[in-house]
Amino acid sequence: MGNHTYRVVYNVLIMVVCAFTKGVFSGPCRPVVTHVLWCNGSEVNQTFIDMYLKDTITGDLTEIHITNGNFSELPANAFSDCASNSSAKLNKLTKLVLSNNNITKIHGKTFHCMPNLQKLFLDRNRWSLENDVQHAGYLNNLPNLVELDFTSTFTVSSAGLHIIRLGRVLNNSSLTKLETLRLGYNDMQFVPTAFGKALCTMDSLKHINLQGNSLYRLEFTDCFQKSKQLEKIDLSHNALSTLDKRSMDVFDFMTSSNKRVNLTVNLLYQQWSCDCNIKPFKAWIDTTKVHLMGREKYRCHDGANFNKTIFHLSDAEMACKTDDSVQPGVVVMIVLFVIIAVALIAALVLYRNRLTSFAHGVRKSLTRESHVQYSSVDNAPLTAEA
């Protein structure tokens, strides 16, 4: 059973227990199993977060689940006030789930009282990260994070500012123990430099999920290919039209340099452009030792090869258009221009004698008129003014 399936089953069981204990405990929170607190539903609003949440949390909790609520902000020390009382730290807390709460703002010190946290889920929120230029250390005090879920977490901003800010946050954090990073469905169109550098510092990283974004190119930093633990990169459901040579070389190097790990890359459901530019990629998927999930299902996105599988394309089908493919309208204009030019040349040849005589007559006429004008000046009577 995969991690995602396990999590879904676990959440369903917790919700069932919550339903049966709803009448036993007052308020939106209830301890469903030992050392696990679950707060769920519309009663988890901003008033509850600001005034009652801390009183609900005890130091023996190992997991806190706050889901499907309706609050916009997580204030500083939202879960425990360890700033004024060091003994109030949640040292046993290893898992914090904050899924689907409409969160738009998180304070820089929200997670400062849980030093042993291993799993943080902030998926399905509306965090306006690009609007907060004050903080970049949201994850600074979480050195033991193993799993970080940012799936559909951020409010999409113009020019990808939310992704640029995310790169700075990750680059400003010490996540050397992080094994799983999920960043799917955040409208990521490119990989910021700071984000690439941050990946290079994650020495324990095994799984990266970037599915469901809008990536149209991949730009890996030089150090990324030195990752020794990476097992899977999920790039499915993006906007790649081909894969650049550098990315293919990086994947091959990671596979050949680390025999202990069989790198898996998911490139399903892209916008593959199947003309001659796809040939290097086609050759690569035929020969690479990287495990490409469902490579036989990669399909052309448009053009004459629409919906054909890349794996079975022939050289003729991948040929680029030649000059013969000039549009018919252009051909007609060229032909008409040639006909008119030939007709003009023929007319000049046929009527060259007439044109010569006409030119000679015009020249004689101009000479005679000029002679008459000069003669009239010479014969004019002298006056006193002269």
Buried (B, 14 or more C-beta within 10 A) or exposed (E): EEEEEEBEEEBEEBBEBBEEEEEEEEEBBBBBEEBBBBBBBEEBBBEBBBEBBBEBBEEEBBBBBBBBBBBBBBBBBBBBEBEEEEEBBBBBBBBBBBBBBBBBBBBBBBBBBBBBBBBBBBBBBBBBBBBBEEBBEBBBBBBBBBBBBBBBBBBBBEEBBBBBBBBBBBBBBBBEBBBBBBBBBBBBBBBBEBBBBBBBBBEBBBBBBBBBBBBEBBBBBEEBBBBEBBBBBBBBBBBBBBBBEEBBEBBBBBBEEBEEBEBBBBBBBBEBBBBEEBBEBBEBBEEBEBBBBEBEEBBBBEEEBEEBBBBEBEEEBBEEEEEEEEEEEEEEEEEEEEEEEEEEEEEEEEEEEEEEEEEEEEEEEEEEEEEEEEEEEEEEEEEEEE
